[in-house]
Amino acid sequence: MKNKKSRWIIVCLLPLLLFGCGKREINELAMVTAVGFDKGKKPGTIQITAQMVRPADARGQTGAPSGATGEPIYSATAEGESIFAAMRNLGRFVSRRVFWAQNFIIVINEDVAKRGVRDILDFFTRNHETRMNTWVVATPNKAADLVSTVTGLEVVPGEAVDKLFRYNEIVAEAPRTNVMRFEESFLSKSTHPVLAKMQLRKRGISNKKPEQFGSIEQIELSGSAVFHRDKLAGWLSPIQSRGLLFFIEKVDSAVVPLPCPGASENSTKKVSLELKHQKFQVKPFYRSGKPEFSVMLTANADLVESSCTIPFENMKKTLEEELKKELQNELQGVINQAQKKYKIDFLKLGEVFENRYPAEWKKLQKNWDQEFSRVKINVSVQAHINSPVLLKLPTISEKGGNK
């Protein structure tokens, strides 16, 4: 009998647990979708710019009638002596409670990154509202300009940037670093963080003024930012970044244009090869008290475009040799950047060595950056180009050939 009464009491109390003090109505929140960090105007301060959604104007993306005629986003900026102080200062003029759980991206200006981003990383990993899968980028532009730019096909620009990251794998020119991966690299004893480089480029075309080609600034994701612990050390080009991605991520797809065999240096005749199903492997060795690495890449590519007048079978071996050289140069190029220019391991080679030689790693970890710059790294590449199934012959007119 007592058990039965206890069950009834629990059943009656359960609905009360569904109503809490933390209940928040969506029309009372200013949902942040992107945030940028710049140096403040006053010494020792930081400026934040938050991109917030206007729910009534953003509803158009679902086909529902719009509740207003303004922009779908509202951007606001504030300064403070700390990140939290600056964010709270937004409350002085934002009419709703600023809500961070829907934030897609964190944009860090170059000057802030050179000064150090430890405070930013600490805030976004400590705050209970923020998410660890939020993207993090560095930019040479003012972060406020990127955050307030209306760009992409999506109604909400922050969502457009999120999808830009998700589909960036087919380009393979920038790392996909979120807060969790950034913190993991920052806390690591062997590797240093890298972020994607984001900048504004005049790429967009106005539908009302199509003759003004590239008149609208758009956000471009291309290249990488290299950090020494929490401070920006420098930048990598898009080609160097592709070499980097072989080490730290998985390159599923990328395009490599090559000149047609036998074509002159000024010729515009090229072939486009799409990399697919790469096999990348790094093997560590410990010889005579010194670490070494063997980097091996087996690349498979499809011929997806050709303006050459030579049949594919007649130029296959030449193209495979040229692809091999191109990929070997990319890998060796990013290794040189790490060892000779920046002299820090952002390729995760120390992590690979530690997994294979944990006892030897204990002797090397204290001075790994110095040791890394002297490490011998052997690079070998094999390249295979698959024959196009539908079209094996060059596209040449019977009326006189391809001139």
C-alpha positions in Angstrom: 0.0 0.0 0.0 2.8 2.4 0.9 4.6 1.6 -2.4 1.4 2.3 -4.3 1.0 5.7 -2.6 4.7 6.5 -3.3 4.2 5.8 -7.0 1.2 8.2 -7.1 3.2 10.9 -5.4 6.0 10.6 -7.9 3.6 10.6 -10.8 2.0 13.8 -9.5 5.3 15.5 -8.9 6.8 14.7 -12.4 4.8 17.4 -14.3 6.2 20.0 -11.8 9.7 19.1 -12.8 9.0 20.1 -16.4 8.5 23.7 -15.4 11.7 25.4 -14.2 13.1 28.8 -13.6 15.4 28.4 -16.6 12.6 28.4 -19.2 13.3 30.9 -22.0 10.9 31.9 -24.8 12.5 32.2 -28.2 11.0 35.7 -28.8 12.9 36.9 -25.7 16.4 35.8 -27.0 18.9 37.3 -29.3 20.4 34.2 -30.9 24.1 34.7 -31.9 25.1 32.9 -35.1 28.6 34.4 -35.5 31.0 36.3 -33.3 34.2 38.2 -34.1 37.1 39.5 -32.0 39.1 42.6 -32.7 41.4 44.8 -30.6 39.5 47.5 -28.7 40.1 51.2 -29.2 41.3 51.6 -25.7 44.6 49.9 -24.7 44.0 46.5 -23.0 40.4 46.1 -24.2 38.9 43.7 -26.7 36.0 44.4 -29.1 33.4 41.7 -29.9 31.0 41.8 -32.8 27.9 39.5 -32.6 25.7 38.6 -35.5 22.2 37.9 -34.2 19.2 36.6 -36.0 16.0 38.6 -36.5 13.5 35.7 -36.2 10.7 37.5 -38.0 12.8 38.4 -41.0 14.7 35.0 -41.1 11.4 33.1 -41.4 11.5 33.5 -45.2 13.9 30.6 -45.5 11.2 28.2 -44.7 8.7 29.7 -47.1 6.6 31.2 -44.3 5.5 34.8 -44.6 8.0 37.3 -43.3 7.0 39.3 -40.2 9.0 42.4 -41.2 10.9 43.9 -44.1 14.3 44.4 -42.6 17.5 42.4 -42.7 17.5 38.8 -41.4 20.4 39.6 -39.1 21.4 42.3 -36.7 25.1 42.9 -35.8 26.2 44.8 -32.7 29.6 45.5 -31.2 30.8 46.2 -27.7 34.2 46.6 -25.9 35.4 45.5 -22.5 38.5 44.7 -20.5 37.7 41.0 -20.8 35.6 38.9 -23.1 32.8 38.4 -20.6 32.7 42.1 -19.8 32.5 42.9 -23.5 29.7 40.4 -24.0 27.8 41.7 -21.0 28.1 45.3 -22.4 26.0 44.2 -25.4 23.2 44.1 -23.0 23.3 47.9 -22.7 21.6 48.3 -26.1 20.5 44.8 -27.3 16.8 44.5 -26.3 16.9 40.8 -25.8 19.0 38.4 -23.8 22.0 37.4 -25.8 22.0 33.6 -26.3 25.2 31.8 -27.5 24.2 28.2 -27.9 23.4 28.6 -31.6 26.7 30.2 -32.5 28.2 28.7 -35.7 31.6 30.4 -35.9 34.3 32.4 -34.0 36.3 34.8 -36.1 39.6 36.1 -34.6 41.4 39.1 -36.1 45.1 38.8 -36.9 46.2 41.4 -34.3 44.2 39.6 -31.6 45.7 36.3 -32.7 49.2 37.6 -32.5 48.6 38.9 -29.0 47.3 35.5 -27.9 43.9 33.7 -27.9 44.1 31.8 -24.7 41.4 33.9 -23.1 39.1 33.3 -26.0 39.7 29.5 -25.9 39.2 29.5 -22.1 35.9 31.4 -22.3 34.3 29.2 -25.0 35.3 25.9 -23.3 34.2 27.1 -19.9 30.9 28.7 -20.7 27.9 26.3 -20.4 26.0 27.9 -23.2 28.7 27.6 -25.9 29.3 24.5 -28.0 32.6 22.6 -28.6 31.8 22.0 -32.3 31.8 25.8 -33.1 34.1 26.6 -36.0 37.2 28.8 -35.3 39.0 30.8 -37.9 41.6 33.6 -38.2 41.4 36.5 -40.6 43.7 39.3 -41.8 40.6 41.4 -42.2 38.7 43.1 -39.4 36.6 40.5 -37.7 33.7 42.9 -37.4 33.5 43.2 -41.2 33.3 39.4 -41.7 30.7 38.9 -39.0 28.5 41.6 -40.4 28.8 40.6 -44.1 25.6 39.2 -45.7 26.9 36.3 -47.8 26.1 33.0 -49.3 22.8 31.4 -50.3 21.4 31.0 -46.8 19.2 33.7 -45.2 21.4 33.6 -42.1 25.1 34.3 -42.9 26.4 32.3 -39.9 24.6 29.3 -41.2 26.2 29.9 -44.7 29.6 29.8 -43.1 28.8 26.6 -41.3 27.8 24.9 -44.5 30.9 26.4 -46.2 33.0 24.4 -43.7 30.9 21.3 -44.1 31.3 21.2 -47.8 34.9 22.5 -47.9 36.2 18.9 -48.1 35.8 18.9 -51.9 38.2 21.9 -52.1 40.7 20.7 -49.5 42.5 24.1 -49.0 41.7 24.9 -45.4 41.6 22.9 -42.1 38.2 22.3 -40.4 39.1 23.3 -36.8 36.4 23.6 -34.1 36.8 24.6 -30.5 37.4 21.0 -29.4 40.2 20.4 -31.9 41.7 23.8 -31.2 41.9 23.1 -27.5 43.2 19.6 -28.1 46.1 21.0 -30.1 46.7 23.8 -27.7 47.0 21.4 -24.7 49.1 18.9 -26.6 52.8 18.6 -25.7 53.7 17.6 -29.3 51.7 19.6 -31.8 50.6 23.2 -32.4 47.2 24.5 -33.5 46.2 25.5 -37.0 43.0 27.4 -38.0 41.4 28.1 -41.4 42.1 31.4 -42.9 39.0 33.4 -43.8 38.9 36.7 -45.7 36.7 39.0 -47.7 37.0 38.9 -51.5 35.0 40.7 -54.1 33.4 37.7 -55.7 29.6 38.3 -55.7 27.7 39.7 -58.7 24.7 42.0 -58.3 21.6 40.8 -60.1 20.6 44.5 -60.6 24.1 45.5 -62.0 25.6 42.3 -63.5 28.1 44.4 -65.5 29.8 45.2 -62.2 31.5 41.8 -61.9 32.8 41.1 -58.4 31.3 44.2 -56.9 30.0 42.4 -53.8 32.4 41.2 -51.0 32.0 37.6 -50.1 33.6 35.4 -47.5 36.3 33.1 -48.8 37.7 30.1 -46.9 41.2 29.4 -48.3 44.6 28.9 -46.6 45.6 28.3 -43.0 46.8 30.2 -39.9 49.7 28.5 -38.0 49.8 29.1 -34.2 52.7 28.7 -31.8 50.7 27.6 -28.8 48.1 30.4 -28.5 49.8 33.0 -30.6 49.6 33.4 -34.4 52.9 32.6 -36.0 52.0 33.1 -39.7 50.0 31.9 -42.7 50.0 29.0 -45.2 48.9 29.4 -48.8 46.0 27.3 -50.2 48.5 24.9 -51.9 50.5 24.6 -48.7 47.3 24.0 -46.8 46.4 21.1 -49.0 49.7 19.5 -48.2 49.0 20.1 -44.5 45.6 18.4 -44.7 47.2 15.1 -45.6 48.9 15.2 -42.2 46.1 16.4 -40.0 42.8 15.4 -41.8 41.7 13.2 -44.6 41.8 14.5 -48.1 38.8 12.9 -49.9 38.8 15.0 -52.9 40.8 17.8 -54.5 41.5 19.2 -58.0 45.0 19.3 -59.6 45.3 21.1 -62.9 48.3 20.1 -65.0 49.5 21.3 -68.4 49.1 19.0 -71.4 52.2 16.9 -72.2 54.3 18.6 -74.8 52.5 21.9 -74.5 54.4 25.2 -74.4 54.8 27.2 -71.1 52.3 29.8 -72.3 49.8 27.3 -73.5 46.3 27.3 -71.9 45.7 23.6 -72.7 45.4 21.7 -69.5 44.0 18.6 -67.9 42.1 18.6 -64.6 42.6 15.6 -62.3 40.4 14.9 -59.3 42.1 13.2 -56.4 40.1 10.3 -54.9 40.7 7.5 -52.4 44.2 8.6 -51.2 46.2 6.4 -48.9 48.5 8.4 -46.6 50.8 7.0 -44.0 53.4 8.3 -41.7 55.9 5.8 -40.1 58.2 6.9 -37.3 61.6 5.4 -36.6 64.2 5.8 -33.9 67.7 5.2 -35.1 71.0 6.0 -33.4 69.1 8.0 -30.8 67.4 10.2 -33.3 63.8 10.2 -34.6 63.0 9.9 -38.3 59.9 9.8 -40.3 58.8 8.2 -43.6 55.9 9.9 -45.3 54.1 7.8 -48.0 51.2 8.9 -50.2 49.5 6.8 -52.8 47.2 9.0 -54.8 44.4 7.9 -57.2 43.0 10.4 -59.6 40.3 10.6 -62.3 40.7 12.6 -65.5 37.7 14.9 -65.4 38.6 17.5 -68.0 41.1 17.7 -70.9 41.8 20.2 -73.6 44.8 18.1 -74.9 44.8 16.7 -78.5 46.6 13.5 -77.3 44.6 10.3 -76.5 44.6 9.5 -72.8 46.5 6.2 -73.1 49.4 8.0 -74.8 49.8 10.6 -72.1 48.9 8.6 -69.0 52.4 7.8 -67.8 53.6 11.4 -68.3 50.6 12.8 -66.4 51.2 10.3 -63.6 54.8 11.4 -63.3 53.7 15.1 -63.3 51.0 14.4 -60.6 53.6 12.6 -58.5 56.0 15.6 -58.7 53.2 18.1 -57.9 52.0 16.2 -54.8 55.6 15.6 -53.7 56.3 19.3 -53.9 53.1 20.1 -51.9 54.1 17.7 -49.1 57.7 18.8 -49.1 56.6 22.5 -49.2 54.5 22.3 -46.0 57.3 20.2 -44.3 59.8 23.0 -45.1 57.3 25.6 -43.7 57.1 23.7 -40.5 60.8 22.8 -40.1 62.6 25.8 -41.6 60.3 28.8 -41.4 58.2 28.4 -38.3 60.3 25.6 -36.6 57.3 24.1 -34.8 55.5 20.8 -35.3 51.9 21.5 -36.5 52.0 18.3 -38.6 51.3 16.1 -35.6 54.5 14.1 -36.2 55.3 14.2 -32.5 52.0 12.6 -31.8 52.7 9.8 -34.2 56.2 9.3 -32.7 54.8 9.2 -29.1 52.3 6.5 -30.0 55.0 4.3 -31.5 57.9 5.1 -29.1 56.4 6.2 -25.7 59.6 5.6 -23.7 61.8 7.5 -26.2 59.2 10.3 -26.4 59.7 11.1 -22.7 63.3 12.0 -23.5 62.4 14.2 -26.4 59.1 16.0 -25.4 60.7 18.8 -23.4 62.7 20.0 -26.5 60.6 18.6 -29.2 60.3 21.9 -31.3 64.1 22.2 -31.4 64.5 18.5 -32.2 61.7 18.6 -34.8 63.5 21.2 -36.9 66.4 18.8 -37.4 64.3 15.6 -37.9 64.9 13.7 -41.2 61.6 13.3 -43.1 61.6 11.1 -46.2 58.7 11.7 -48.7 57.6 9.2 -51.3 54.6 9.5 -53.6 52.9 7.1 -56.0 50.3 8.4 -58.4 47.7 6.5 -60.5 45.3 8.0 -63.0 42.2 6.1 -63.9 41.1 5.9 -67.5 37.9 7.8 -68.2 35.2 5.2 -69.0 32.9 7.3 -71.2 35.5 9.2 -73.3 38.9 7.9 -74.1 39.7 10.0 -77.1 40.3 13.8 -77.2 37.4 16.0 -78.1 38.4 17.1 -81.6 36.2 18.3 -84.4 36.3 16.4 -87.7 36.3 19.8 -89.5 39.9 20.5 -89.0 40.9 19.5 -85.5 41.4 21.4 -82.3 43.4 24.5 -83.1 
